[in-house]
Amino acid sequence: MKIKLHTKILIGLILGVIIGLVFGEKAKIIEPVGTIFLRLITMIVVPLVLISLMLGTASLGDLRKLGRIGLKTVAYFTVTTTIAISIGLFLANVVKPGEGLNEQVKAQLYANYQDKAEISIQRLEEKPSAIDILVGIVPTNPIKALIDGNMLQVIFLALLFGTVLTMIKKERADPLIKLLESMNDAVIQVVHIAMKLAPFGVMALIAAVIGQFGSEILITLLKYSLVVVGGLFLYTVGVNSLALGILARTNPLLFFKAVKEAMIVAFSTSSSNAALPISLECVEHIGVPRKYSSFVIPLGATINMDGTALYQGVSAVFIAQIYGIHLGIGGQITIVLMATLSSVGAAGVPTAGIITLAMVLKQIGIPLEGIALILGVERFLDMCRTTTNIIGDMACSVVIKKSEEKKST
Ligand code: ASP
């Protein structure tokens, strides 16, 4: 009997949990297997996005169409992120996870995580402004953009060169398009090879995380963690299902079945970027062609962080509650605006959301040191919110495909 790949990856995940629990910190020995897998999928992200988005743009062949898809995508991401953070705020205000955390626990959390919190706060100082981010989308050196893996710049390059391919003479453009098609096939083949390694990679990554992770800290911060995870679950299943059902007339069950592999990879790597190649594969299973997914998903991995925004909403209220700071309606609205904006600035890499959380806290005057209180469960919550983030990107690609198809019929 042939076991399907997603079943193998799931078995890898379960084995990883068991190995982590049994061997504790010693499980770190197998981490290099996971790191190799992670490096392999990370390596392929830039060529994959560049080539498939160039081809996708060239096949759309129309700047207006591209502009329309861009606007719809950004609108979708903005609305869903706002809903996500509102759910986070609502739950945190009702459950009040920050009330009842005693002084002793608080002092201990500070003692253990203050140094790490300092690092995030320092990195906040280096964060560019919104205008800088916007201006920075245009690279001065295309090669440097690729080397740095600056995703917004790579997207810009691909859109630009894909578009100009439709503007030059067809007989000049065709050889290049053919070459790109061959390169695209080759790159996708690398993704397939990486996927074969996924069960082992996932097992090793999860074993190392579980082995290092103290369950006591999870118990200390249980109420807070449950609010975040519960909110993410509610949002991920509820809002995405509604969007898929209403906007894309797609059965959410079929969708979740198709994207399982990407979910597990996002969960075990805590990185939307690393999961990107697998996300592109998965949506193909439910009929989203590359010409849409190669635009929506890389853009989403970079600017759409609905899970992160929800997490930031809960965390900001949690920290405020611990410090006894009352957040009025104005404070809450500021959180919605800031978290929506800052999620655009968060890169799709592990713990990026912590730096942008510092931005949100600063804006509403909550002490930044409060971050030390939640760092103990950061890795676990990062795994969960990253999964939500990429599901949002993939759901958006289905919605966009549907609405574009409607337009052309
Ligand atoms: N790790 C998240 C992602 O890659 C970003 C975050 O830290 O919230 O989507």
Residues whose N, C-alpha, C, O or C-beta is under 5 A from the ligand:
A	BS01	LIG	S270 S271 S272 N273 T308 A347 G348 V349 P350 T351 A352 G353 I354 D382 T386 N389
